[in-house]
């Protein structure tokens, strides 16, 4: 059996094993039955994917913009604009036969398994197959990756497309052609249109050319063509959405953000992959950098791996999108390939004990990251299920939910997936954070809108709200004034509103509370406005 055939078959083995591990992890650690409130952005990704699915299934012939605006009015967690459309196109198509949260979790598991297999494939061309296997499986076993698999998010697809783009550029460096450079350009465009942080790929062509000393490629039109798909397709979207995405940025000068980001990620990296793997990764990246400057056959691949890491570093240090450990996810394939390359070189010296050395590194690496995350978000979906009416008479109902972004998102997502008719919808959900207060995307500039209980109740009448969800599971120090005001209004308006039921809620492991659900007892005034 040739080396290439063995590598190809082994890639499929890694893919299948990783898929089984991912699905088993989701099923046993709460992800399969949890509500969509594990992250403030999770519900937005799920609802937007569902919107694209519904447009593909039922919206043909309608204006996409009008359809999206109507969908957002009914389920105000549509995030198209704040995030690019790539993930939603993939997820929307995936949801066509089975529009459920579980279907999206299967997609997440498949994408994560694909990333593990691709990481193995890259690593197998730079080191021994046992070491490459470890690199592939570690990206499925690290807690930061396990946590990502539980959530409906776009990060995994973006990283998968980014690695594919880097590999495609490696192929171009080795055998320049217009077809190969077009492949890189299209994959880079797809990654950027999945998540803007994939702009890190833009440094790969110039940096790899410099590292490998392939200056003659600059004379070829094909080299310059690599930027054309990005400029023509991703560029207009990035310009169009720039004002929207700016709301999600931290408004601090770079001279303040860069040192804070350096300190945060220097501290977070060993916590994310462990001290041993961090040390090995630094050594491995140095080895890859040395190889990329040589004339070896794998110099182009080594350079692509190094430059993918460099691009990610520039993005997380120079773009003030916040400080979160998941922003390290695009760097993990390169870091793990580097770590296992260094480990493989060390274990080569052990000769007959090479396998034992690699097994010991795997054991320590997993042991340092032994905290297995779980997802326990329950109660929001149950409250929605209890509240959904019988729509036999096609009567529209309107709800208002007051909570933090995670709670509001969990209720809206459960309502969207549970509503029997969405386009046009028989249910409209309003967010208390938008109707009873004002702020930007990150909650800055917060102001409560209504000063009196009478004004607040009049607003509910105008919106023709029939049911109100007040989330008391939000810790008191994080409750906003409009939430407390709404609860007080519900309790004081006994003739117009009554407490229908109290729903126990779990927000995360060990954090519980209650969700109060109020039902209107008197019809809204006839002069109420929509």
Secondary structure, DSSP 8 states (H G I E B T S, - for coil): --HHHHHHHHHHHHHHHHHHHHHHHHHHTTTTT--S-SSTTHHHHHHHHHHHHHHHHH-TTS-HHHHHHHHHHHBTT--BTTB-SHHHHHHHHHHSS--SHHHHHHHHHHHHHHHHHHHHHHHHTTS-HHHHHHHHHHHHHSHHHHHHHHS--SHHHHHHHHHHHHHHHHHHHHS--HHHHHHHHHHHHHHHTT-GGGGGGHHHHHHHHHHHT-GGGGGSHHHHHTTHHIIIIIHHHHHHHHHHHGGGS----HHHHHHHHHHHHHHHHHHHH-HHHHHHHHHHHHHHHHHHTS-STTHHHHHHHHHHHHHHHHHHHHS-S---GGGGHHHHHHHHHHHHHHHHHHHHTTGGGHHHHHHHHHHHHHHHT--------BSHHHHHHHH---GGG---EEEEEES-HHHHHHHHHHHHHH-S-BTTBSEEEEEHHHHSEE--TTSTT-EES-SSHHHHHHHHHHHT--EEEEETTS-GGG--HHHHHHHHHHHH-TTTEEEEEEEEEEEETTEEEEEEEEEE-S---TT---
